[in-house]
Amino acid sequence: MEATDNTLPQEEPSDSNPNDIVSDYSLPESDATLSPTPPDESQSTENPSSAPQVIIDTPVSDSLEDSSEPVPEDTIDEQPQNLVDPPDEPGPAGPSLPTRKRRRRKKFFTEINGTPSVAKNRRAGLAKEVDIESRIAVSVGFPIDSLTEEEIEANVVPTVGGAEQANYIVVRNHILARWRSNVSVWLTREHALESIRSEHKGLVDSAYNFLVEHGYINFGVGPAIKEPKLRSFDGVERGNVVIVGAGLAGLIAARQLVFLGFKVVVLEGRARPGGRVKTKKMKGDGAVAAADLGGSVLTGINGNPLGVLARQLGLPLHKVRDICPLYLPDGEAVDSEIDSKVEASFNKLLDRVCKLRQAVIEEVKSVDVALGTVLEAFRQVYGVAEDPEERMLLDWHLANLEYANASLMSNLSMAYWDQDDPYEMGGDHCFIPGGNETFIRALAEDLPIFYNRTVESIIYGIDGVLVYAGGQEFCADMVLCTVPLGVLKKGSIEFFPELPQRKRDAIQRLGFGLLNKVAILFPYNFWGGDIDTFGHLSEDPSMRGEFFLFYSYSSVSGGALLVALVAGDAAVKFELMSPVESVRRVLNTLRGIFNPKGIAVPDPIQAVCTRWGKDNFTYGSYSYVAVGSSGDDYDILAESVGDGRVFFAGEATNKQYPATMHGAFLSGMREAANIFRVAKRRSLSSPDKLNSVTEEEDELNKLFDAPDLSFDSFSVLFDPGSDDVDSNSLLRVKIGIEKFEIVCFYLYALISKRHAMELGGVDGDVNRMRMLSEQFGVSWVGRKGLSDAARSLITCIKLARSNNNGGNQVQSNVTAS
């Protein structure tokens, strides 16, 4: 059993022991690949002022990316196998780099509703004498002595509370710990029973079923795991699901749904899987490296499902070392005393914000302002960082915070910006050798993924869904939408009926920010092998996030690779800059740091700039809690709509782990379980109720066999008791695949006779749907959702037709051309 599973989640820091650099779910996409021309022999490469000449290769677009394949396995194998705390590499000749230990800064979440925080509860529980199995369960996200909401909903015990629940928790923790001790094997029900007394077999069945169905055990990509996952676990076929997006959420959901008995189809707009996880192969002059341009760092390895995948694939984890030296614009190392002073002052400012928001929001629940506004006010009041060097240092910490949240300080909610902190996974932050695309390739294997299928619309009703993508129609029982929040904000996918107002409001309130990267492959490592990060200060506060932090990937990428981060306002301006200019500015920054020390910065072999804000499949990087939003909006985004027909997953639907790769992964597992639960519920519907529904549908279908007006997929029934053009009419649209004459379901709406006539003059069903939504404000419903007014109209039509010649008269149709 690995130590990571047995280690308790780290507790929050005290004021005297602050953490630093926060979680990374960096999500940039490649914009252009740069390769320098051979240097002019007459030009000295030692000249710090001379930037390399660069030519732009063919720009990389998502539909025609030039090279997203990983580094060859033999290249990866050349790296040291023991990558946790590897021995330091000797640096180049010259003065050694100054060092300062900077643990990743935890956020400063404080409960504002007067109840004990989750973090305090966890610490109190962990202070008890708990065994290893309980600790593993806690690291995965289970409460120490109670049930999760999922377990309560699954009825794992007849009565919540009491002795049976306590026994269930012991059994559940034992099964979970037993599988975590060897994640490369399939844990059977019989194996789970081996060390538990026979009288608890019922609890074993309950716990085992829950853990398997919700993806807590027997998940992943190991050979013994993948094979059973390719078929229904109980041989039952439960329906069809279309999954929109082949990112982490979509891929793991697809694998789990297949195992749960569903037929799945994954639609991906790009020409590759992975979404915001992308590994770029960089090479030239005999050098090769794998650069993670998107999600890069496993933020906390304890309980992290991606850590499980790494173990199954035999990938060694490289701990990101805490040593992070900072440099002034002139290349001088930051004075350690000034550094400590400013860092302590920064922590105190955040503490004061926490105390303020607790006091204020207890009085006025709806108050919220920008975190940056409050921090600046406190800075001025307490005279923090008035010296120019101190102010640059404070700006560096603010840039670090903007990197963690992918947004400007002026956009972050003072009240809830760090609402996810109590759930933060403990353990080291780690790199994966060869890049995170290794996970993506393994998860995508054997799945039916249709690439270059950009989803344009999702139509849903009581009987199913219809998804339009890339000129094709996909009919299914349910759809799982895993697109980034930026795509939902942009309205790139049309939903019919329109998403509920509650969900649309949450989409607008939550923030979706921007982080960009510049990945540069050099001919050799000139910065030294004893660090994984170093920072750079800026004199311009508005550009404090430009190349403020560098990640060294030399230990895991296969080559001398540096990645420069661009956060905050600088990330927005970065996308307006040419790639050549961007690389030139990075090199000037590096030469400003190292040339004064007698260390020459060589011309790069290759460089890649990201432009996630301009990516049509993301429109940004990852989510954050904006002013006026809260953690509740993540939960609202996760809610299904259409009576269990449309489901949502992705990092922006995960309140506990937003803006992380494991958050996206866990959301896909969550929705697979939700889809399974809904399908089981439908299969248990009363036969009498089903017969009643069928009879009502048959009667309504008979009425629409003789519509008063029809055009293409639309049919209209007028009010037989009124000739007024503003009287109500019942409109029905047939949703199906026309060329195969397949009808999936029908949607209904009440509109006036006047609007029905106008609609008949519009060409094409798609244009008619837009007209109904945008101009007429029509809300579509399934048959069960018909209003009282609609049902009353149906009754009138049935009565009128039954009175016409004994119900035998067939009305004439008016067909619009």
C-alpha positions in Angstrom: 0.0 0.0 0.0 1.4 3.4 -0.9 2.1 5.9 1.7 0.0 8.5 0.0 -3.2 6.5 0.8 -2.2 6.2 4.5 -1.3 9.8 5.1 -3.8 12.1 6.7 -4.9 15.2 4.7 -2.8 18.1 5.6 -4.2 20.5 8.1 -4.6 24.2 7.4 -1.6 26.3 8.1 -1.1 28.6 11.0 -0.1 32.2 10.6 3.5 31.3 11.4 3.6 28.5 8.8 1.9 29.7 5.7 1.7 27.7 2.5 2.1 29.2 -0.9 1.5 28.5 -4.6 -2.0 27.3 -4.8 -3.7 24.6 -6.9 -3.0 24.4 -10.7 -5.5 23.3 -13.2 -3.8 25.2 -16.0 -5.8 24.9 -19.1 -4.2 26.8 -22.0 -4.4 25.6 -25.5 -1.6 25.9 -28.1 -1.7 28.9 -30.4 1.5 28.8 -32.5 4.7 26.8 -32.5 7.9 28.8 -32.8 11.2 27.6 -33.9 14.3 29.8 -34.0 16.3 30.2 -37.2 19.9 29.0 -36.9 21.9 31.7 -35.2 24.1 34.0 -37.2 27.7 32.9 -36.8 28.7 36.6 -36.5 26.3 37.2 -33.7 27.4 36.2 -30.2 24.9 34.0 -28.3 26.4 35.3 -25.1 24.9 38.8 -25.7 22.1 39.2 -23.2 20.4 41.9 -25.2 20.2 39.9 -28.4 16.9 38.0 -28.7 16.8 34.9 -30.9 15.3 35.4 -34.4 12.2 33.3 -34.6 10.1 32.1 -37.5 6.5 31.0 -37.1 5.8 27.5 -38.2 2.3 26.5 -39.3 -0.1 27.7 -36.6 -1.5 25.0 -34.5 -5.3 24.8 -34.5 -7.4 22.4 -32.5 -8.8 20.7 -35.6 -5.5 20.4 -37.3 -2.9 20.1 -34.5 0.6 19.3 -35.8 1.7 17.0 -33.0 -0.1 16.0 -29.9 1.5 12.6 -29.6 3.4 11.9 -26.4 7.1 11.4 -26.0 8.1 7.9 -27.1 8.2 5.4 -24.3 11.9 4.8 -24.7 12.5 8.5 -24.1 10.5 8.4 -20.9 12.3 5.3 -19.7 15.5 7.2 -19.9 14.4 9.3 -16.9 15.3 8.3 -13.4 12.7 5.8 -12.1 12.7 7.1 -8.6 11.3 10.5 -9.2 10.1 11.4 -5.8 12.6 13.7 -4.3 15.3 12.9 -6.9 18.9 13.8 -6.2 19.8 17.3 -7.2 21.4 17.8 -10.6 24.6 19.9 -10.6 23.8 23.4 -12.0 25.9 25.4 -14.4 29.1 27.0 -13.3 28.6 30.2 -11.5 26.9 31.5 -8.3 24.3 29.2 -6.8 20.7 30.3 -6.9 19.3 31.8 -3.8 16.6 29.6 -2.2 13.5 30.1 -0.2 11.0 27.5 0.7 7.5 28.4 -0.4 4.8 25.8 0.3 1.7 26.1 -1.8 -0.5 28.7 -0.3 -3.7 27.3 1.0 -6.7 29.6 0.7 -8.1 31.3 3.7 -11.7 30.1 3.8 -13.8 31.0 6.9 -17.3 29.8 7.4 -19.7 32.8 7.3 -22.9 31.2 8.4 -22.0 30.7 12.0 -21.8 26.9 11.8 -18.6 24.9 12.4 -16.5 24.6 9.2 -16.0 21.4 7.4 -12.3 21.7 7.9 -12.7 22.0 11.7 -15.0 19.0 11.8 -12.4 17.0 9.8 -9.6 18.1 12.1 -11.7 17.3 15.2 -12.5 13.9 13.8 -9.0 13.1 12.8 -7.8 14.0 16.2 -9.5 10.8 17.4 -7.7 7.5 17.3 -8.7 6.4 13.9 -7.3 3.4 12.0 -5.7 3.4 8.6 -8.9 2.4 6.9 -10.7 5.4 8.2 -7.9 7.7 7.2 -8.1 6.4 3.6 -11.8 6.9 3.5 -11.4 10.5 4.7 -8.7 11.1 2.1 -11.1 10.0 -0.6 -13.8 12.4 0.7 -16.0 10.4 3.1 -17.0 11.9 6.4 -15.3 10.1 9.4 -18.5 9.1 11.2 -21.5 9.8 9.0 -22.9 9.0 5.6 -22.5 11.1 2.4 -25.6 12.5 0.7 -25.0 9.9 -2.0 -25.1 7.1 0.5 -28.3 8.4 2.1 -29.9 8.7 -1.3 -28.8 5.1 -2.2 -30.4 3.8 1.0 -27.3 1.9 2.0 -28.8 1.4 5.5 -32.5 1.2 6.4 -32.2 3.9 9.1 -29.8 6.8 9.1 -28.0 6.8 12.4 -27.6 4.1 14.9 -25.5 0.9 15.3 -26.2 -0.4 11.8 -24.9 2.8 10.2 -21.7 2.6 12.3 -21.2 -1.0 11.2 -21.8 0.0 7.6 -19.1 2.7 7.8 -16.6 0.2 9.1 -17.4 -2.3 6.3 -17.3 0.5 3.7 -14.0 1.7 4.9 -12.5 -1.8 4.9 -13.6 -2.5 1.3 -12.3 0.8 0.1 -8.9 0.4 1.9 -8.6 -3.2 0.7 -8.9 -2.1 -3.0 -6.7 1.0 -2.5 -3.9 -1.4 -1.2 -3.7 -2.9 -4.7 -5.5 -0.8 -7.3 -4.2 -3.0 -10.1 -6.6 -5.9 -9.3 -10.4 -6.2 -9.5 -11.8 -6.5 -6.0 -14.7 -9.0 -6.1 -17.6 -9.2 -3.7 -16.2 -12.6 -2.5 -12.8 -11.0 -1.7 -14.6 -8.2 0.2 -16.4 -10.8 2.3 -13.3 -12.8 3.2 -12.4 -10.8 6.3 -15.8 -9.8 7.5 -18.1 -11.9 9.6 -20.9 -13.6 7.7 -23.7 -11.9 9.7 -22.7 -8.6 8.1 -23.1 -10.0 4.5 -26.0 -7.6 3.9 -23.8 -4.6 4.8 -21.0 -5.9 2.6 -23.4 -6.2 -0.3 -24.7 -2.7 0.3 -21.3 -1.1 0.7 -19.8 -3.0 -2.2 -22.6 -2.1 -4.6 -22.4 1.6 -3.6 -18.6 1.8 -4.0 -18.6 0.0 -7.4 -21.6 1.9 -8.8 -20.2 5.3 -7.7 -16.7 4.6 -8.9 -14.9 4.6 -5.6 -13.3 1.1 -6.3 -12.6 -0.9 -9.4 -12.0 2.1 -11.6 -9.1 3.1 -13.8 -7.0 1.8 -16.6 -5.0 -1.1 -15.3 -5.3 -4.3 -17.5 -7.3 -6.2 -14.8 -9.7 -3.2 -14.5 -10.2 -2.2 -18.1 -11.4 -5.6 -19.4 -14.4 -6.0 -17.0 -15.3 -2.3 -17.6 -16.0 -3.0 -21.3 -19.3 -4.7 -20.6 -22.4 -4.4 -18.4 -21.6 -5.6 -14.9 -25.0 -7.4 -14.6 -25.8 -8.0 -18.3 -28.7 -5.5 -18.3 -28.9 -2.9 -21.1 -30.2 0.3 -19.7 -30.4 2.7 -22.6 -28.3 5.1 -24.7 -26.3 8.1 -23.6 -24.7 10.8 -25.8 -21.7 12.4 -24.0 -20.7 15.8 -25.2 -16.9 16.3 -24.8 -14.0 13.9 -24.5 -12.2 15.6 -21.7 -11.5 13.9 -18.3 -15.1 14.2 -17.2 -16.5 12.8 -20.5 -14.0 10.0 -20.8 -14.4 8.5 -17.3 -18.2 8.9 -17.4 -18.2 7.0 -20.7 -16.2 4.1 -19.3 -18.3 3.9 -16.2 -21.6 4.1 -18.1 -20.5 1.2 -20.3 -19.8 -0.8 -17.2 -23.3 0.2 -15.8 -25.0 -1.2 -18.8 -25.4 1.8 -21.2 -24.5 2.2 -24.8 -22.5 5.5 -25.2 -21.4 7.7 -28.0 -18.8 10.5 -27.2 -19.0 13.6 -29.4 -15.8 15.7 -29.5 -15.3 19.0 -31.4 -11.6 18.7 -31.6 -9.5 16.2 -33.5 -8.2 14.8 -30.3 -9.4 13.7 -26.8 -8.4 15.5 -23.6 -10.1 18.9 -23.8 -8.2 21.2 -21.5 -5.6 18.5 -20.8 -3.1 18.6 -23.7 0.5 17.4 -23.9 2.5 18.9 -26.7 5.5 17.0 -28.1 8.4 19.5 -28.6 11.5 18.5 -30.4 14.5 19.6 -32.4 18.3 19.3 -32.6 18.1 15.9 -31.0 16.2 17.2 -28.0 12.7 16.1 -27.2 10.2 17.0 -24.4 6.6 16.7 -23.4 4.9 20.0 -22.4 1.6 20.1 -20.6 -0.1 23.1 -22.1 -3.3 22.4 -20.2 -3.9 20.7 -16.9 -0.4 20.0 -15.5 0.0 19.4 -11.8 -1.7 16.8 -9.6 -2.7 19.1 -6.8 -2.7 16.9 -3.7 -2.0 13.2 -4.2 -3.9 11.8 -1.1 -7.1 10.2 -2.4 -6.6 11.7 -5.8 -8.1 9.4 -8.5 -5.4 10.5 -10.9 -2.9 9.1 -8.5 -4.6 5.8 -8.8 -4.3 5.9 -12.6 -0.6 6.7 -12.2 -0.1 3.6 -10.0 -2.0 1.4 -12.5 0.1 2.7 -15.4 3.3 2.3 -13.4 4.1 6.1 -13.7 6.5 7.4 -11.0 5.3 10.7 -9.5 7.7 13.7 -9.2 7.0 15.8 -6.2 7.1 19.5 -7.0 9.7 20.8 -4.6 8.9 23.8 -2.4 12.0 25.7 -3.1 11.1 28.8 -5.1 13.6 31.6 -5.3 12.3 35.1 -6.4 14.2 37.6 -8.5 13.9 41.4 -8.9 13.7 42.9 -12.3 17.4 43.5 -12.4 18.1 39.9 -11.6 19.1 40.3 -8.0 17.7 37.8 -5.5 15.0 39.2 -3.2 16.3 39.9 0.3 15.2 37.1 2.5 14.2 39.4 5.4 12.1 41.6 3.1 10.6 38.5 1.6 9.6 37.1 4.9 8.2 40.4 6.1 6.0 40.9 3.0 4.8 37.3 3.0 3.7 37.6 6.6 2.0 41.0 5.9 0.2 39.4 2.9 -1.1 36.6 5.1 -2.3 39.1 7.7 -4.2 41.0 5.0 -6.0 37.8 4.1 -6.7 37.1 7.7 -8.3 40.5 8.1 -10.4 40.0 5.1 -11.7 36.7 6.6 -12.6 38.4 9.8 -14.3 41.3 8.0 -16.4 39.1 5.8 -17.5 36.9 8.7 -18.6 40.0 10.6 -20.3 41.7 7.7 -22.1 38.8 6.1 -23.5 37.6 9.4 -25.3 41.0 9.4 -26.1 41.3 5.7 -26.2 38.0 3.9 -26.3 39.5 0.4 -23.2 41.7 0.7 -20.3 40.9 -1.6 -17.5 43.0 -3.0 -14.3 42.3 -4.9 -11.5 40.6 -2.9 -9.0 43.0 -4.5 -10.9 46.1 -3.4 -10.9 45.0 0.3 -7.2 43.9 0.2 -6.1 47.2 -1.2 -8.2 49.1 1.4 -6.5 47.2 4.2 -3.1 47.6 2.6 -3.5 51.4 2.6 -5.0 51.5 6.1 -2.1 49.4 7.6 0.6 50.9 5.5 1.7 47.5 4.0 4.3 47.4 1.2 4.9 51.1 0.8 8.5 50.6 -0.2 8.9 49.9 -4.0 10.6 46.5 -3.5 8.0 45.5 -0.9 5.3 46.5 -3.3 6.7 44.4 -6.1 6.8 41.5 -3.7 3.2 42.0 -2.7 2.2 42.2 -6.3 3.9 38.8 -6.9 1.8 37.3 -4.2 -1.3 38.9 -5.7 -0.3 37.5 -9.1 0.1 34.1 -7.5 -3.5 34.4 -6.2 -4.7 35.4 -9.6 -3.0 32.4 -11.1 -4.8 30.1 -8.5 -8.2 31.6 -9.5 -7.5 32.3 -13.2 -8.8 35.9 -12.8 -8.1 39.4 -11.6 -8.4 40.2 -8.0 -11.1 42.7 -8.9 -13.3 39.9 -10.1 -13.0 37.5 -7.1 -15.8 37.3 -4.5 -14.6 38.4 -1.1 -17.2 36.2 0.5 -16.7 32.9 -1.4 -13.5 33.0 -3.5 -12.0 30.2 -1.4 -15.1 28.2 -0.6 -13.5 24.9 -1.8 -10.6 25.2 0.7 -12.0 22.8 3.3 -12.1 20.0 0.8 -8.6 20.4 -0.6 -6.8 17.1 -1.1 -3.8 16.6 1.1 -0.4 15.3 0.1 2.3 16.5 -2.4 1.7 18.2 -5.6 3.2 16.2 -8.4 4.2 16.1 -12.1 3.6 13.0 -14.3 6.6 11.9 -16.5 5.7 12.3 -20.2 2.7 14.5 -19.4 -0.9 14.0 -18.5 -1.9 13.0 -22.0 -0.8 9.5 -20.8 -4.0 9.4 -18.7 -6.1 10.7 -21.7 -4.8 8.0 -24.1 -5.5 5.2 -21.6 -9.0 6.5 -20.8 -10.0 7.1 -24.4 -8.9 3.6 -25.5 -11.8 1.4 -26.9 -14.4 4.2 -26.5 -16.7 5.1 -29.4 -15.5 8.7 -29.8 -16.5 10.8 -32.9 -14.0 13.6 -33.4 -14.6 16.9 -35.2 -18.2 16.8 -34.1 -19.0 20.2 -32.7 -22.4 20.1 -31.0 -24.7 22.8 -32.1 -27.9 22.0 -30.3 -29.5 19.7 -27.7 -33.2 19.1 -27.9 -34.8 17.2 -25.0 -38.2 16.0 -23.9 -39.9 13.5 -21.8 -39.1 10.6 -24.2 -35.4 11.3 -24.9 -32.9 13.7 -26.4 -31.7 14.7 -29.9 -28.2 16.1 -30.3 -27.1 17.9 -33.5 -23.4 17.8 -34.2 -21.3 18.3 -37.3 -24.3 17.9 -39.6 -25.4 14.6 -37.9 -28.2 13.8 -35.6 -27.8 11.6 -32.5 -30.9 10.3 -30.8 -30.6 8.9 -27.2 -32.3 8.4 -23.9 -30.1 10.9 -22.1 -27.2 13.3 -22.8 -24.3 14.2 -20.6 -22.9 17.7 -21.3 -19.3 18.1 -20.2 -18.3 21.3 -22.1 -16.4 24.0 -20.2 -18.3 26.8 -18.4 -16.9 29.2 -21.0 -18.8 27.4 -23.8 -22.0 27.5 -21.8 -21.4 31.2 -21.1 -20.9 31.9 -24.8 -24.1 30.1 -25.7 -22.4 28.0 -28.3 -24.8 25.1 -27.7 -28.5 25.9 -28.1 -30.8 24.0 -25.7 -34.5 23.3 -26.6 -36.3 23.9 -24.3 -34.1 26.6 -23.0 -32.3 25.7 -19.8 -34.1 26.7 -16.6 -33.6 30.3 -15.5 -32.0 29.1 -12.3 -29.2 27.3 -14.2 -28.8 30.2 -16.7 -28.3 32.6 -13.8 -25.7 30.4 -12.2 -23.8 30.1 -15.6 -23.7 33.9 -15.7 -22.8 34.4 -12.1 -19.8 32.0 -11.9 -16.6 33.3 -13.3 -14.5 31.6 -16.0 -11.0 32.9 -16.1 -7.8 32.8 -18.1 -4.3 31.5 -17.6 -1.7 31.2 -20.4 1.6 29.6 -20.8 4.8 29.8 -22.8 6.6 26.5 -23.1 10.2 26.7 -24.2 12.6 23.8 -25.0 16.2 24.7 -24.6 19.3 22.8 -25.7 20.4 22.3 -22.1 19.3 23.1 -18.5 20.9 26.4 -17.6 18.8 27.2 -14.5 20.0 24.2 -12.4 18.4 20.9 -11.4 17.8 21.6 -7.7 14.5 23.6 -8.2 11.2 23.0 -9.9 10.0 26.7 -9.7 11.4 30.2 -9.6 9.7 33.6 -9.7 10.2 37.0 -11.2 9.0 40.4 -9.9 7.6 43.2 -12.1 7.8 46.9 -11.6 4.5 47.4 -13.4 1.5 46.3 -11.2 -0.7 45.9 -14.2 1.7 43.3 -15.6 2.6 41.6 -12.4 1.3 38.2 -13.7 3.5 38.2 -16.8 6.0 35.4 -16.5 5.8 35.8 -12.7 6.4 32.1 -12.2 8.5 29.5 -14.1 8.0 25.7 -13.9 11.0 23.5 -14.7 9.9 20.2 -16.3 13.4 18.9 -16.9 13.0 16.1 -14.4 9.8 14.7 -16.1 9.5 16.0 -19.7 12.5 14.3 -21.3 14.3 17.6 -22.1 15.4 21.0 -20.8 11.8 22.5 -20.7 10.7 25.7 -19.0 7.1 26.8 -18.8 6.4 30.5 -18.0 2.9 31.3 -16.5 0.9 34.4 -17.5 -1.9 35.3 -15.1 -4.3 38.1 -14.2 -4.6 41.1 -16.5 -1.3 40.1 -18.2 -3.0 36.9 -19.4 -5.6 38.9 -21.3 -3.1 41.3 -22.8 -0.9 38.3 -23.7 -3.5 37.1 -26.3 -3.2 40.4 -28.1 0.5 39.9 -28.5 2.2 38.0 -31.4 3.9 34.7 -30.4 7.2 36.1 -31.6 6.9 39.1 -29.2 5.8 36.9 -26.4 8.8 34.6 -26.6 11.1 37.5 -27.0 9.8 39.0 -23.7 10.2 35.6 -21.9 13.8 35.4 -23.0 14.5 39.0 -22.0 13.2 38.1 -18.5 15.3 35.0 -18.3 18.4 36.8 -19.5 17.8 39.6 -17.0 17.8 37.0 -14.2 20.7 34.7 -15.3 23.1 36.9 -17.4 24.3 39.0 -14.4 25.3 35.8 -12.7 27.5 34.8 -15.6 25.0 32.2 -16.9 24.2 32.5 -20.6 20.6 31.8 -21.7 20.8 29.9 -25.0 18.5 30.4 -27.9 15.5 28.1 -27.7 15.0 25.0 -29.8 11.2 25.5 -29.9 8.6 27.5 -28.1 4.8 27.2 -27.8 2.4 30.0 -26.7 -1.1 29.2 -25.6 -4.3 31.2 -26.3 -7.0 29.6 -24.2 -9.3 32.7 -24.3 -9.5 32.5 -28.1 -10.1 28.7 -28.1 -13.6 28.1 -29.4 -13.9 24.9 -27.4 -13.1 26.6 -24.0 -13.2 30.4 -24.2 -11.0 30.5 -21.1 -9.1 28.3 -18.7 -11.0 27.3 -15.5 -13.8 28.5 -13.2 -13.7 30.8 -10.2 -16.2 32.3 -7.7 -16.9 35.8 -9.1 -18.4 38.7 -7.1 -22.1 37.9 -6.5 -21.6 34.2 -7.0 -21.0 31.4 -4.4 -20.2 27.7 -4.1 -23.9 27.0 -4.5 -23.7 27.9 -8.2 -21.4 24.9 -8.8 -24.1 22.7 -7.4 -26.8 24.4 -9.6 -24.6 23.8 -12.7 -24.5 20.1 -11.7 -28.2 19.8 -11.6 -29.9 17.7 -14.3 -32.8 19.2 -16.3 -35.6 17.8 -18.4 -36.8 15.3 -15.8 -33.5 13.4 -15.9 -32.7 13.7 -19.6 -29.9 16.3 -19.6 -26.9 15.9 -17.2 -23.9 18.1 -16.6 -20.3 17.4 -15.6 -16.9 19.1 -15.6 -14.8 21.0 -13.1 -17.3 23.9 -13.0 -19.9 21.5 -11.7 -17.8 20.3 -8.7 -18.2 22.5 -5.7 -15.6 20.6 -3.7 -12.8 20.4 -6.3 -13.4 23.1 -9.0 -10.6 24.2 -11.3 -8.8 20.9 -10.9 -8.2 17.8 -13.1 -9.4 15.5 -10.4 -12.5 17.7 -9.9 -13.4 17.1 -13.6 -12.7 13.3 -13.2 -14.9 13.0 -10.1 -17.7 14.9 -11.7 -17.8 12.4 -14.5 -18.1 9.6 -12.0 -20.8 11.4 -10.1 -23.0 11.9 -13.2 -22.5 8.3 -14.4 -24.0 7.2 -11.0 -26.8 9.8 -11.3 -27.7 8.5 -14.8 -27.7 5.0 -13.5 -30.0 6.0 -10.6 -32.4 7.7 -13.0 -32.5 4.8 -15.4 -33.2 2.4 -12.5 -36.0 4.6 -11.3 -37.6 4.7 -14.7 -37.4 0.9 -15.0 -39.3 0.6 -11.7 -42.2 2.8 -12.8 -45.7 1.4 -12.1 -47.1 -0.6 -15.1 -50.5 1.0 -14.4 -49.0 4.4 -14.6 -47.2 3.5 -17.9 -50.4 2.3 -19.4 -52.2 5.5 -18.4 -49.4 7.6 -20.0 -49.6 5.5 -23.2 -53.4 6.0 -23.4 -53.0 9.8 -23.0 -50.2 9.8 -25.7 -52.4 7.8 -28.1 -55.3 10.2 -27.7 -53.1 13.2 -28.3 -51.4 11.6 -31.3 -54.9 10.9 -32.8 -55.7 14.6 -32.5 -52.5 15.6 -34.3 -53.2 13.0 -37.1 -55.5 15.7 -38.4 -53.8 19.1 -37.6 -55.2 22.5 -38.5 -51.8 23.5 -39.8 -48.6 21.7 -40.5 -45.1 22.4 -41.9 -42.2 20.0 -41.9 -41.8 18.8 -38.3 -44.4 21.2 -36.9 -48.1 20.7 -36.4 -50.7 23.0 -34.9 -54.2 22.5 -33.3 -56.4 25.6 -33.2 -59.0 26.5 -30.6 -62.3 25.2 -32.2 -64.3 27.6 -30.1 -62.7 30.9 -31.3 -61.8 32.6 -34.5 -59.7 35.2 -32.8 -56.2 35.3 -34.2 -54.9 35.9 -30.7 -56.6 32.7 -29.3 -54.5 29.9 -28.0 -53.2 27.1 -30.3 -51.3 23.9 -29.4 -48.0 23.6 -31.3 -46.1 20.3 -31.5 -42.7 19.6 -33.0 -41.5 16.1 -33.9 -37.9 15.4 -32.8 -36.2 12.6 -34.7 -33.9 11.6 -37.4 -35.7 12.4 -40.7 -33.7 10.4 -43.2 -34.3 7.2 -41.1 -37.9 8.2 -40.3 -37.1 7.8 -36.6 -39.3 9.7 -34.2 -37.5 10.2 -30.8 -40.1 12.3 -29.0 -42.4 15.3 -29.2 -42.3 18.8 -27.7 -45.3 21.0 -27.1 -46.0 24.7 -26.6 -48.9 27.1 -26.4 -48.8 29.9 -28.9 -51.3 32.3 -30.5 -52.9 31.4 -33.9 -51.3 34.6 -35.3 -47.8 33.4 -34.3 -48.6 29.9 -35.7 -49.4 31.4 -39.1 -46.2 33.6 -39.0 -44.2 30.5 -38.1 -45.5 28.7 -41.2 -43.9 31.4 -43.4 -40.3 30.7 -42.0 -38.0 28.3 -43.9 -36.4 25.4 -42.0 -37.0 23.9 -38.6 -33.9 25.3 -37.0 -35.0 28.9 -38.0 -38.4 28.2 -36.7 -37.1 27.0 -33.3 -35.0 30.1 -33.0 -37.9 32.3 -33.9 -40.1 30.7 -31.3 -37.4 31.0 -28.6 -36.0 34.5 -29.4 -39.0 36.4 -30.8 -42.0 34.6 -29.3 -40.4 33.6 -26.0 -41.9 30.1 -26.2 -41.1 27.5 -23.5 -41.1 23.9 -24.7 -42.4 21.1 -22.6 -42.9 17.4 -22.8 -46.4 15.9 -22.7 -46.2 15.6 -18.9 -45.3 19.2 -18.6 -48.4 20.6 -20.4 -50.0 23.4 -18.5 -53.6 23.5 -17.3 -54.4 25.9 -20.2 -53.0 23.4 -22.7 -54.9 20.5 -21.2 -58.1 22.5 -21.2 -57.5 23.3 -24.9 -57.0 19.6 -25.6 -60.2 18.8 -23.9 -62.1 21.4 -26.0 -60.6 20.0 -29.2 -61.5 16.4 -28.3 -65.1 17.4 -27.4 -65.5 19.5 -30.6 -64.3 16.6 -32.8 -66.4 14.0 -31.1 -69.5 16.2 -31.7 -68.7 16.6 -35.4 -70.5 13.7 -37.1 -70.1 11.5 -34.1 -66.3 12.0 -34.2 -65.9 10.5 -37.7 -65.3 13.8 -39.6 -61.7 14.2 -40.5 -60.7 17.9 -40.6 -58.9 19.2 -43.7 -55.3 20.1 -43.3 -53.8 23.4 -44.1 -50.2 22.8 -45.1 -47.7 25.6 -45.3 -45.2 25.4 -48.2 
